[in-house]
Amino acid sequence: MYFHHMKTKVTKRGQVSVPSKVRKELHIGPNTTVEWVIEGATARVIPIPEDPIRAFRGSGKKGLVKQLLQDRRRDRQREDALKH
């Protein structure tokens, strides 16, 4: 695990610039969606890959991607059932 300490300022409009080194290391480009996670007094910013499933392919134990896809399909079916 690597730790980098960099500072940026928040503008009056609430905007923050992501340092170049961070953008390169985390593959953050134009239109990248980021998720803000608040943990007590700490905020984590997590870049969301354009295709999250593809980004995790091959990074876990065998069968986990298949299980994730099945879980997501079941979640969508439940949400659809609640809408009707």
N, CA, C and O atoms as a GROMACS GRO file, in nm:
protein
  336
    1MET      N    1   0.086  -0.118   0.000
    1MET     CA    2   0.000   0.000   0.000
    1MET      C    3   0.090   0.123   0.000
    1MET      O    4   0.187   0.130   0.075
    2TYR      N    5   0.057   0.219  -0.084
    2TYR     CA    6   0.136   0.341  -0.095
    2TYR      C    7   0.057   0.457  -0.037
    2TYR      O    8  -0.065   0.464  -0.051
    3PHE      N    9   0.128   0.547   0.029
    3PHE     CA   10   0.066   0.667   0.081
    3PHE      C   11   0.133   0.788   0.020
    3PHE      O   12   0.255   0.800   0.022
    4HIS      N   13   0.054   0.875  -0.035
    4HIS     CA   14   0.103   1.001  -0.090
    4HIS      C   15   0.027   1.113  -0.019
    4HIS      O   16  -0.095   1.105  -0.002
    5HIS      N   17   0.098   1.214   0.021
    5HIS     CA   18   0.034   1.328   0.087
    5HIS      C   19   0.042   1.448  -0.005
    5HIS      O   20   0.151   1.496  -0.036
    6MET      N   21  -0.071   1.494  -0.049
    6MET     CA   22  -0.079   1.611  -0.136
    6MET      C   23  -0.194   1.698  -0.088
    6MET      O   24  -0.292   1.648  -0.034
    7LYS      N   25  -0.180   1.826  -0.108
    7LYS     CA   26  -0.283   1.919  -0.065
    7LYS      C   27  -0.337   1.996  -0.184
    7LYS      O   28  -0.263   2.031  -0.276
    8THR      N   29  -0.466   2.022  -0.182
    8THR     CA   30  -0.529   2.113  -0.277
    8THR      C   31  -0.630   2.196  -0.198
    8THR      O   32  -0.668   2.159  -0.087
    9LYS      N   33  -0.673   2.305  -0.255
    9LYS     CA   34  -0.770   2.392  -0.189
    9LYS      C   35  -0.906   2.376  -0.256
    9LYS      O   36  -0.916   2.350  -0.376
   10VAL      N   37  -1.009   2.394  -0.177
   10VAL     CA   38  -1.146   2.393  -0.227
   10VAL      C   39  -1.180   2.535  -0.269
   10VAL      O   40  -1.156   2.630  -0.194
   11THR      N   41  -1.237   2.551  -0.389
   11THR     CA   42  -1.276   2.683  -0.438
   11THR      C   43  -1.404   2.730  -0.370
   11THR      O   44  -1.469   2.653  -0.299
   12LYS      N   45  -1.440   2.854  -0.393
   12LYS     CA   46  -1.565   2.908  -0.339
   12LYS      C   47  -1.686   2.829  -0.387
   12LYS      O   48  -1.787   2.822  -0.318
   13ARG      N   49  -1.674   2.769  -0.505
   13ARG     CA   50  -1.784   2.691  -0.562
   13ARG      C   51  -1.781   2.544  -0.519
   13ARG      O   52  -1.860   2.463  -0.567
   14GLY      N   53  -1.688   2.509  -0.427
   14GLY     CA   54  -1.680   2.373  -0.377
   14GLY      C   55  -1.604   2.278  -0.467
   14GLY      O   56  -1.616   2.156  -0.452
   15GLN      N   57  -1.526   2.330  -0.561
   15GLN     CA   58  -1.452   2.246  -0.653
   15GLN      C   59  -1.312   2.218  -0.600
   15GLN      O   60  -1.252   2.299  -0.530
   16VAL      N   61  -1.260   2.100  -0.638
   16VAL     CA   62  -1.126   2.058  -0.597
   16VAL      C   63  -1.053   2.008  -0.720
   16VAL      O   64  -1.110   1.935  -0.801
   17SER      N   65  -0.928   2.048  -0.735
   17SER     CA   66  -0.844   1.995  -0.844
   17SER      C   67  -0.775   1.868  -0.794
   17SER      O   68  -0.724   1.864  -0.682
   18VAL      N   69  -0.774   1.766  -0.878
   18VAL     CA   70  -0.705   1.642  -0.844
   18VAL      C   71  -0.563   1.653  -0.896
   18VAL      O   72  -0.543   1.674  -1.016
   19PRO      N   73  -0.463   1.640  -0.809
   19PRO     CA   74  -0.325   1.652  -0.854
   19PRO      C   75  -0.292   1.554  -0.966
   19PRO      O   76  -0.344   1.443  -0.970
   20SER      N   77  -0.206   1.597  -1.057
   20SER     CA   78  -0.169   1.517  -1.173
   20SER      C   79  -0.118   1.379  -1.135
   20SER      O   80  -0.156   1.280  -1.198
   21LYS      N   81  -0.035   1.372  -1.034
   21LYS     CA   82   0.020   1.243  -0.991
   21LYS      C   83  -0.091   1.147  -0.949
   21LYS      O   84  -0.086   1.027  -0.979
   22VAL      N   85  -0.191   1.199  -0.880
   22VAL     CA   86  -0.304   1.117  -0.836
   22VAL      C   87  -0.386   1.072  -0.957
   22VAL      O   88  -0.423   0.955  -0.967
   23ARG      N   89  -0.412   1.164  -1.049
   23ARG     CA   90  -0.489   1.129  -1.170
   23ARG      C   91  -0.421   1.018  -1.247
   23ARG      O   92  -0.486   0.924  -1.292
   24LYS      N   93  -0.289   1.028  -1.262
   24LYS     CA   94  -0.215   0.927  -1.338
   24LYS      C   95  -0.216   0.792  -1.267
   24LYS      O   96  -0.242   0.689  -1.328
   25GLU      N   97  -0.189   0.794  -1.137
   25GLU     CA   98  -0.180   0.670  -1.061
   25GLU      C   99  -0.314   0.597  -1.054
   25GLU      O  100  -0.318   0.474  -1.057
   26LEU      N  101  -0.423   0.673  -1.043
   26LEU     CA  102  -0.555   0.612  -1.028
   26LEU      C  103  -0.635   0.610  -1.158
   26LEU      O  104  -0.753   0.575  -1.158
   27HIS      N  105  -0.570   0.647  -1.268
   27HIS     CA  106  -0.635   0.645  -1.401
   27HIS      C  107  -0.764   0.728  -1.402
   27HIS      O  108  -0.868   0.683  -1.449
   28ILE      N  109  -0.754   0.849  -1.348
   28ILE     CA  110  -0.868   0.941  -1.345
   28ILE      C  111  -0.855   1.034  -1.465
   28ILE      O  112  -0.754   1.102  -1.480
   29GLY      N  113  -0.956   1.036  -1.549
   29GLY     CA  114  -0.954   1.121  -1.666
   29GLY      C  115  -1.082   1.202  -1.675
   29GLY      O  116  -1.164   1.200  -1.583
   30PRO      N  117  -1.100   1.275  -1.784
   30PRO     CA  118  -1.223   1.351  -1.802
   30PRO      C  119  -1.344   1.259  -1.790
   30PRO      O  120  -1.344   1.147  -1.841
   31ASN      N  121  -1.444   1.306  -1.726
   31ASN     CA  122  -1.571   1.234  -1.707
   31ASN      C  123  -1.563   1.113  -1.615
   31ASN      O  124  -1.657   1.034  -1.610
   32THR      N  125  -1.451   1.095  -1.543
   32THR     CA  126  -1.444   0.988  -1.445
   32THR      C  127  -1.535   1.022  -1.328
   32THR      O  128  -1.531   1.134  -1.276
   33THR      N  129  -1.617   0.928  -1.288
   33THR     CA  130  -1.704   0.946  -1.172
   33THR      C  131  -1.625   0.908  -1.048
   33THR      O  132  -1.553   0.808  -1.047
   34VAL      N  133  -1.638   0.988  -0.943
   34VAL     CA  134  -1.574   0.956  -0.816
   34VAL      C  135  -1.681   0.945  -0.708
   34VAL      O  136  -1.782   1.015  -0.712
   35GLU      N  137  -1.657   0.857  -0.614
   35GLU     CA  138  -1.749   0.838  -0.502
   35GLU      C  139  -1.683   0.895  -0.378
   35GLU      O  140  -1.565   0.870  -0.352
   36TRP      N  141  -1.760   0.972  -0.301
   36TRP     CA  142  -1.710   1.030  -0.176
   36TRP      C  143  -1.763   0.944  -0.062
   36TRP      O  144  -1.884   0.924  -0.050
   37VAL      N  145  -1.672   0.895   0.023
   37VAL     CA  146  -1.709   0.813   0.137
   37VAL      C  147  -1.665   0.886   0.263
   37VAL      O  148  -1.547   0.916   0.281
   38ILE      N  149  -1.761   0.914   0.351
   38ILE     CA  150  -1.731   0.985   0.476
   38ILE      C  151  -1.717   0.883   0.587
   38ILE      O  152  -1.808   0.804   0.612
   39GLU      N  153  -1.603   0.884   0.653
   39GLU     CA  154  -1.575   0.795   0.765
   39GLU      C  155  -1.532   0.881   0.883
   39GLU      O  156  -1.414   0.912   0.898
   40GLY      N  157  -1.626   0.919   0.966
   40GLY     CA  158  -1.594   1.009   1.077
   40GLY      C  159  -1.553   1.144   1.023
   40GLY      O  160  -1.631   1.209   0.952
   41ALA      N  161  -1.432   1.188   1.055
   41ALA     CA  162  -1.382   1.318   1.009
   41ALA      C  163  -1.296   1.303   0.884
   41ALA      O  164  -1.226   1.397   0.846
   42THR      N  165  -1.301   1.187   0.820
   42THR     CA  166  -1.219   1.159   0.703
   42THR      C  167  -1.307   1.137   0.582
   42THR      O  168  -1.412   1.073   0.590
   43ALA      N  169  -1.264   1.191   0.469
   43ALA     CA  170  -1.334   1.168   0.342
   43ALA      C  171  -1.241   1.091   0.249
   43ALA      O  172  -1.126   1.130   0.230
   44ARG      N  173  -1.291   0.984   0.192
   44ARG     CA  174  -1.216   0.908   0.091
   44ARG      C  175  -1.282   0.935  -0.043
   44ARG      O  176  -1.404   0.938  -0.053
   45VAL      N  177  -1.201   0.952  -0.145
   45VAL     CA  178  -1.252   0.972  -0.280
   45VAL      C  179  -1.210   0.850  -0.361
   45VAL      O  180  -1.091   0.820  -0.373
   46ILE      N  181  -1.309   0.781  -0.417
   46ILE     CA  182  -1.282   0.657  -0.488
   46ILE      C  183  -1.324   0.671  -0.633
   46ILE      O  184  -1.442   0.693  -0.661
   47PRO      N  185  -1.229   0.659  -0.727
   47PRO     CA  186  -1.268   0.666  -0.868
   47PRO      C  187  -1.345   0.540  -0.907
   47PRO      O  188  -1.306   0.429  -0.871
   48ILE      N  189  -1.454   0.560  -0.980
   48ILE     CA  190  -1.536   0.448  -1.025
   48ILE      C  191  -1.502   0.420  -1.171
   48ILE      O  192  -1.519   0.508  -1.256
   49PRO      N  193  -1.453   0.300  -1.202
   49PRO     CA  194  -1.420   0.269  -1.342
   49PRO      C  195  -1.543   0.279  -1.430
   49PRO      O  196  -1.656   0.257  -1.384
   50GLU      N  197  -1.522   0.311  -1.557
   50GLU     CA  198  -1.633   0.320  -1.652
   50GLU      C  199  -1.708   0.188  -1.658
   50GLU      O  200  -1.831   0.187  -1.666
   51ASP      N  201  -1.636   0.077  -1.654
   51ASP     CA  202  -1.697  -0.055  -1.653
   51ASP      C  203  -1.643  -0.129  -1.530
   51ASP      O  204  -1.540  -0.196  -1.538
   52PRO      N  205  -1.712  -0.116  -1.415
   52PRO     CA  206  -1.660  -0.173  -1.291
   52PRO      C  207  -1.638  -0.324  -1.298
   52PRO      O  208  -1.543  -0.375  -1.238
   53ILE      N  209  -1.722  -0.394  -1.368
   53ILE     CA  210  -1.708  -0.539  -1.377
   53ILE      C  211  -1.578  -0.574  -1.449
   53ILE      O  212  -1.502  -0.659  -1.403
   54ARG      N  213  -1.552  -0.509  -1.560
   54ARG     CA  214  -1.430  -0.536  -1.636
   54ARG      C  215  -1.306  -0.499  -1.553
   54ARG      O  216  -1.205  -0.569  -1.560
   55ALA      N  217  -1.314  -0.391  -1.476
   55ALA     CA  218  -1.200  -0.347  -1.397
   55ALA      C  219  -1.161  -0.451  -1.292
   55ALA      O  220  -1.043  -0.464  -1.259
   56PHE      N  221  -1.258  -0.524  -1.240
   56PHE     CA  222  -1.229  -0.624  -1.136
   56PHE      C  223  -1.207  -0.764  -1.192
   56PHE      O  224  -1.171  -0.855  -1.117
   57ARG      N  225  -1.229  -0.782  -1.320
   57ARG     CA  226  -1.215  -0.914  -1.380
   57ARG      C  227  -1.073  -0.965  -1.359
   57ARG      O  228  -0.975  -0.898  -1.390
   58GLY      N  229  -1.063  -1.085  -1.304
   58GLY     CA  230  -0.934  -1.147  -1.281
   58GLY      C  231  -0.866  -1.106  -1.151
   58GLY      O  232  -0.757  -1.154  -1.121
   59SER      N  233  -0.929  -1.019  -1.073
   59SER     CA  234  -0.864  -0.972  -0.951
   59SER      C  235  -0.910  -1.045  -0.825
   59SER      O  236  -0.856  -1.021  -0.717
   60GLY      N  237  -1.007  -1.132  -0.838
   60GLY     CA  238  -1.059  -1.199  -0.719
   60GLY      C  239  -1.052  -1.349  -0.733
   60GLY      O  240  -0.991  -1.403  -0.825
   61LYS      N  241  -1.116  -1.415  -0.638
   61LYS     CA  242  -1.120  -1.560  -0.640
   61LYS      C  243  -1.210  -1.606  -0.753
   61LYS      O  244  -1.302  -1.535  -0.794
   62LYS      N  245  -1.183  -1.723  -0.803
   62LYS     CA  246  -1.259  -1.777  -0.915
   62LYS      C  247  -1.408  -1.783  -0.880
   62LYS      O  248  -1.445  -1.832  -0.774
   63GLY      N  249  -1.490  -1.733  -0.970
   63GLY     CA  250  -1.634  -1.739  -0.952
   63GLY      C  251  -1.697  -1.617  -0.887
   63GLY      O  252  -1.819  -1.604  -0.887
   64LEU      N  253  -1.616  -1.528  -0.831
   64LEU     CA  254  -1.674  -1.412  -0.762
   64LEU      C  255  -1.741  -1.314  -0.858
   64LEU      O  256  -1.844  -1.255  -0.824
   65VAL      N  257  -1.686  -1.296  -0.977
   65VAL     CA  258  -1.748  -1.206  -1.074
   65VAL      C  259  -1.883  -1.262  -1.116
   65VAL      O  260  -1.981  -1.188  -1.126
   66LYS      N  261  -1.888  -1.391  -1.140
   66LYS     CA  262  -2.015  -1.455  -1.176
   66LYS      C  263  -2.117  -1.436  -1.065
   66LYS      O  264  -2.234  -1.405  -1.091
   67GLN      N  265  -2.074  -1.454  -0.940
   67GLN     CA  266  -2.163  -1.436  -0.825
   67GLN      C  267  -2.209  -1.290  -0.815
   67GLN      O  268  -2.326  -1.264  -0.788
   68LEU      N  269  -2.118  -1.195  -0.838
   68LEU     CA  270  -2.154  -1.054  -0.835
   68LEU      C  271  -2.259  -1.022  -0.940
   68LEU      O  272  -2.357  -0.953  -0.911
   69LEU      N  273  -2.240  -1.072  -1.061
   69LEU     CA  274  -2.337  -1.048  -1.168
   69LEU      C  275  -2.473  -1.108  -1.134
   69LEU      O  276  -2.576  -1.047  -1.161
   70GLN      N  277  -2.474  -1.227  -1.074
   70GLN     CA  278  -2.600  -1.290  -1.033
   70GLN      C  279  -2.669  -1.206  -0.925
   70GLN      O  280  -2.790  -1.187  -0.928
   71ASP      N  281  -2.590  -1.158  -0.829
   71ASP     CA  282  -2.645  -1.075  -0.722
   71ASP      C  283  -2.705  -0.946  -0.778
   71ASP      O  284  -2.813  -0.904  -0.736
   72ARG      N  285  -2.635  -0.883  -0.871
   72ARG     CA  286  -2.684  -0.758  -0.930
   72ARG      C  287  -2.812  -0.783  -1.010
   72ARG      O  288  -2.905  -0.702  -1.005
   73ARG      N  289  -2.817  -0.895  -1.082
   73ARG     CA  290  -2.936  -0.930  -1.160
   73ARG      C  291  -3.055  -0.950  -1.066
   73ARG      O  292  -3.165  -0.903  -1.094
   74ARG      N  293  -3.032  -1.020  -0.953
   74ARG     CA  294  -3.138  -1.043  -0.854
   74ARG      C  295  -3.183  -0.909  -0.793
   74ARG      O  296  -3.302  -0.887  -0.773
   75ASP      N  297  -3.087  -0.821  -0.763
   75ASP     CA  298  -3.122  -0.689  -0.708
   75ASP      C  299  -3.209  -0.610  -0.804
   75ASP      O  300  -3.308  -0.549  -0.763
   76ARG      N  301  -3.173  -0.612  -0.933
   76ARG     CA  302  -3.254  -0.540  -1.033
   76ARG      C  303  -3.394  -0.597  -1.042
   76ARG      O  304  -3.490  -0.522  -1.056
   77GLN      N  305  -3.407  -0.729  -1.034
   77GLN     CA  306  -3.539  -0.793  -1.040
   77GLN      C  307  -3.624  -0.751  -0.920
   77GLN      O  308  -3.744  -0.725  -0.934
   78ARG      N  309  -3.563  -0.744  -0.803
   78ARG     CA  310  -3.636  -0.699  -0.683
   78ARG      C  311  -3.680  -0.555  -0.698
   78ARG      O  312  -3.794  -0.520  -0.666
   79GLU      N  313  -3.589  -0.470  -0.746
   79GLU     CA  314  -3.624  -0.329  -0.766
   79GLU      C  315  -3.738  -0.314  -0.866
   79GLU      O  316  -3.829  -0.234  -0.846
   80ASP      N  317  -3.731  -0.390  -0.974
   80ASP     CA  318  -3.838  -0.386  -1.074
   80ASP      C  319  -3.970  -0.432  -1.017
   80ASP      O  320  -4.075  -0.375  -1.049
   81ALA      N  321  -3.967  -0.535  -0.931
   81ALA     CA  322  -4.090  -0.587  -0.870
   81ALA      C  323  -4.151  -0.482  -0.777
   81ALA      O  324  -4.273  -0.470  -0.770
   82LEU      N  325  -4.067  -0.406  -0.707
   82LEU     CA  326  -4.116  -0.302  -0.616
   82LEU      C  327  -4.180  -0.185  -0.692
   82LEU      O  328  -4.271  -0.119  -0.641
   83LYS      N  329  -4.132  -0.160  -0.812
   83LYS     CA  330  -4.184  -0.050  -0.893
   83LYS      C  331  -4.323  -0.079  -0.945
   83LYS      O  332  -4.402   0.012  -0.969
   84HIS      N  333  -4.354  -0.207  -0.963
   84HIS     CA  334  -4.485  -0.245  -1.023
   84HIS      C  335  -4.586  -0.279  -0.921
   84HIS      O  336  -4.699  -0.312  -0.956
   0.00000   0.00000   0.00000
